[in-house]
Amino acid sequence: MTPRLATACLSLSFLLGLGLLTGCGGSGSNTDCDLGGCTITFARSGGTSVSVLGIEAKLVGVQNGQATLSVAGHEVNVPVGGETQSEGFTIRVERLTDTEVVVRVTH
């Protein structure tokens, strides 16, 4: 294989790999994934789920400054600015406003 062809193959593999990292935003949610994990912006009203990093993440609800999330089928309660571990993932609630909940999920 020529060096030029090898470089082209590596570039294609890298781009395909990045495609695997992208998340699927649903109605009322938005995702932004990179090599470190995914940031999910949920509508505060809850009930929406997204598929990221091979798992489903869902905002169940918000109460008293804590977000209840279902990650890979397990519910966790995370305060704003706090984080927890579940099923090998770190879940951090980065921001909570009147309209949205921003969550970072890393593996």
N, C-alpha and C positions, 0 to 999 in steps of 0.2 A: 504494500500500500504506500502510495506517495505521501510525503508530508502534507501536501495541500489537501488530499482526500481525507487523511486522518484528522486534520483540523476541521474540515467540513463535517465529518461524522461526529466529532466531539461537540461541535456547536449545535448540531441537530439534537443530539442526546440531551444536552443541557436544556435546550428550549422545550423538548418534550417533558423533561423532568419538571420544569417550571409549570407546565400545564397541569401536572398532577397536583401541584400545590394550591392551585386556585380553588376557591370555595364557590359554593352556589348560594347566592343570596335569594331569599324568598320574599314574599310580599311582606313588607314591614321590616326588612332586614337588609344589611349590606355587609359584604365581607371584603377584607383586604389581606391577602396572604403573601408571605415572603419566606425565605429559608428558615427563619426563626420561629414561625408559627402564624397564626391568623388572628386578626382583629375583627371582631364582629360588632356591628352596630345594630341593636335590636330596637324596635319601637317599644316604648315603656309599657304599652298596653299588654304586651306579652302574647303568648300563643303562637309565635312564629318559630320555625326551626330552620336550621341550615345544616348542610353537610360540608364539613371541613376535616382535613387530615384523616379521612377515612372513618369519621364518626359523625353522629348527629348531635348537634347542640341546640338547645331550646331554652328560651326565657320563659319560665313558669310564672313568675310574678315578682313584684317589688314591694317590700314592706319595711318600715322603720330603718331606711338606709341600707338594707340588705337585698341582694338579688338572689332569688331562688332559680337555679339553672338545672336542667337535665343534660348531663354530658355522658354520652355513650350508655344511656339508659339508667344512670345513677343521679339522683338529685343531690345537689350541694347548695348550701347557703353561704354566700360570700359578701362581706361588707365592702362598701366603696373603699378602694385603696388596698383592700386585702386580697389574699389569694389562698387557694387550697389545692390539694392534690386529689385526683380521682382517676382511676383506671390508667395510671401512667401519664396523665396529662396534668399540667399546671393551669389552673383557671384563675384569672385575675380580673376583678371588676375595676376598670380604669376610671370610669366616669359615669355619673348618674345625674340626669337632668329631668325636667318636667316632661320631656318628650322622648328621651332615648336612654338606653343603657349600653355602654361600650365595654366589651369583654375581650380579653386577650387569652387565647388558648395556645399553649406550647406543648411540645412533646419531649 
